[in-house]
């Protein structure tokens, strides 16, 4: 059995990621069985900081731009725990 605990598996990511994004394709090979409320990992891997200043951060990628819009609209980043489908 292969498991993964990562921000990449949080189902809410689908709300701000482009359809067909590689992150979404990776997450699709897992059955998510749990979540944890923390945004530090997602913020770090998307923005390069665990506490970015979202008011003045200049988005450099489409992922950063859509994640900022999602966050400003009240969206939350979390971790997902999944088991790889066989």
C-alpha positions as CSV (number, residue, x, y, z in Angstrom):
1,X,0.0,0.0,0.0
2,X,1.3,3.4,-1.0
3,X,0.2,6.5,1.0
4,X,0.8,10.2,0.6
5,X,0.3,13.2,3.0
6,X,0.6,16.4,1.0
7,X,-1.0,19.7,0.1
8,X,-1.1,18.2,-3.4
9,X,-3.9,15.8,-2.4
10,X,-6.3,18.4,-0.9
11,X,-9.5,18.1,-2.9
12,X,-10.1,21.9,-2.6
13,X,-7.2,22.5,-5.0
14,X,-9.6,21.7,-7.8
15,X,-11.3,25.1,-7.1
16,X,-8.3,27.1,-8.3
17,X,-6.2,24.8,-10.5
18,X,-6.6,24.6,-14.3
19,X,-8.4,21.4,-15.5
20,X,-5.8,18.9,-16.5
21,X,-3.0,20.4,-14.3
22,X,-0.3,17.9,-13.5
23,X,-1.0,18.4,-9.8
24,X,-4.6,17.3,-10.3
25,X,-3.5,14.3,-12.4
26,X,-1.2,13.2,-9.5
27,X,-3.9,13.7,-6.9
28,X,-6.3,11.6,-9.1
29,X,-4.3,8.4,-8.5
30,X,-5.1,8.6,-4.8
31,X,-8.2,8.1,-2.8
32,X,-8.2,10.9,-0.2
33,X,-9.2,9.5,3.2
34,X,-8.4,12.5,5.4
35,X,-7.5,16.2,5.6
36,X,-5.5,18.4,8.0
37,X,-6.1,22.1,8.5
38,X,-2.8,23.8,7.8
39,X,-1.8,26.0,4.9
40,X,2.0,26.3,5.5
41,X,3.0,23.6,3.0
42,X,0.8,24.8,0.2
43,X,1.9,28.4,0.7
44,X,5.5,27.4,0.7
45,X,5.4,25.3,-2.4
46,X,3.2,27.8,-4.3
47,X,4.7,31.1,-3.2
48,X,8.1,30.1,-1.7
49,X,7.1,31.3,1.8
50,X,5.1,29.9,4.6
51,X,3.7,33.4,5.3
52,X,3.6,35.4,2.1
53,X,2.2,38.9,2.1
54,X,-0.8,38.2,-0.1
55,X,-1.6,41.9,-0.4
56,X,1.6,42.8,-2.1
57,X,2.9,39.5,-3.5
58,X,3.4,39.8,-7.3
59,X,2.2,36.5,-8.8
60,X,4.8,35.1,-11.3
61,X,2.9,32.1,-12.5
62,X,-0.7,31.2,-13.4
63,X,-0.8,28.9,-10.3
64,X,0.2,31.7,-8.0
65,X,-2.3,34.0,-9.6
66,X,-5.2,31.6,-9.3
67,X,-4.2,30.5,-5.8
68,X,-4.1,34.2,-4.7
69,X,-7.6,34.8,-6.1
70,X,-8.9,31.7,-4.4
71,X,-7.3,32.7,-1.1
72,X,-8.6,36.3,-1.3
73,X,-12.1,34.9,-1.9
74,X,-11.9,33.0,1.4
75,X,-10.5,29.7,0.1
76,X,-8.4,27.6,2.4
77,X,-5.3,25.5,1.7
78,X,-5.0,22.2,3.6
79,X,-3.2,18.9,3.5
80,X,-4.8,15.7,2.2
81,X,-4.0,12.1,3.2
82,X,-4.4,9.5,0.4
83,X,-4.0,5.9,-0.4
84,X,-2.8,5.1,-4.0
85,X,-5.3,3.3,-6.1
86,X,-4.3,-0.1,-7.2
